[in-house]
Amino acid sequence: MALVGASSFVIRRDAFLSAGGFTNESINGEDADLALRLGTLPGFVQVTSPSTFAYREHEVSLMKNLPKTLKGIWLG
């Protein structure tokens, strides 16, 4: 079984392709966009406990680029 790594999760390659993969848009949050599309596929499982992910922000974080972040939020 082929797997694809994406930010903080591991996805079967067939599911990654079924969801359309990463967007070609230049946005922040492309991993969240993919996760939302994966969530509509049959068999999707979300682990909510225990915590499996943490977010670290720093001074040169790309998330501080507001226009690019908003573009990612509004993509869907």
Phi, psi and omega per residue, in radians:
M1 nan 2.208 3.127
A2 -1.463 2.383 3.126
L3 -2.073 2.631 3.098
V4 -2.142 2.262 3.077
G5 -1.525 2.390 -3.140
A6 -2.509 1.787 3.090
S7 0.973 -1.787 -3.040
S8 -1.961 0.356 3.117
F9 -2.529 2.830 3.100
V10 -2.050 2.345 -3.015
I11 -2.242 2.449 2.963
R12 -1.082 2.420 -3.080
R13 -1.026 -0.678 -3.134
D14 -1.127 -0.639 3.090
A15 -1.216 -0.708 3.090
F16 -0.989 -0.818 -3.138
L17 -1.212 -0.668 3.115
S18 -1.080 -0.589 -3.138
A19 -1.431 -0.107 3.121
G20 1.675 0.075 3.121
G21 1.110 -2.890 3.107
F22 -1.279 2.565 3.075
T23 -1.160 2.661 3.051
N24 -1.525 -0.117 3.111
E25 -1.156 2.582 3.068
S26 -1.551 1.554 -3.055
I27 -2.299 2.891 2.878
N28 -1.649 2.519 3.109
G29 1.596 0.364 -3.142
E30 -1.078 -0.477 3.084
D31 -1.232 -0.683 3.103
A32 -1.166 -0.694 3.090
D33 -1.031 -0.808 3.113
L34 -1.096 -0.755 -3.132
A35 -1.054 -0.694 3.114
L36 -1.125 -0.708 3.119
R37 -1.230 -0.623 3.077
L38 -1.117 -0.593 -3.120
G39 -1.118 -0.253 3.117
T40 -1.606 -0.118 -3.122
L41 -1.450 2.572 3.083
P42 -1.040 2.451 3.064
G43 1.498 0.053 3.135
F44 -1.124 2.366 3.115
V45 -2.224 2.296 3.078
Q46 -1.997 2.176 3.096
V47 -1.580 2.039 -3.116
T48 -1.795 -0.286 3.122
S49 -2.694 2.335 0.027
P50 -1.297 2.907 3.109
S51 -1.010 2.350 -3.113
T52 -2.120 0.062 -3.050
F53 -2.620 2.509 3.034
A54 -2.359 2.716 -3.108
Y55 -2.061 2.308 3.120
R56 -2.067 2.214 3.122
E57 -1.983 2.474 3.128
H58 -2.412 3.038 -3.018
E59 -1.004 -0.602 -3.108
V60 -1.795 0.388 -3.139
S61 -1.061 2.339 3.080
L62 -1.086 -0.417 3.132
M63 -1.167 -0.251 3.094
K64 -1.377 -0.104 3.078
N65 -1.466 1.576 -3.012
L66 -1.006 -0.818 3.141
P67 -1.024 -0.710 -3.132
K68 -1.231 -0.643 3.099
T69 -1.160 -0.775 3.119
L70 -1.111 -0.648 3.089
K71 -1.054 -0.690 3.100
G72 -1.169 -0.668 3.131
I73 -1.162 -0.698 -3.049
W74 -1.509 -0.040 -3.055
L75 -0.994 -0.802 -3.029
G76 -1.141 nan nan
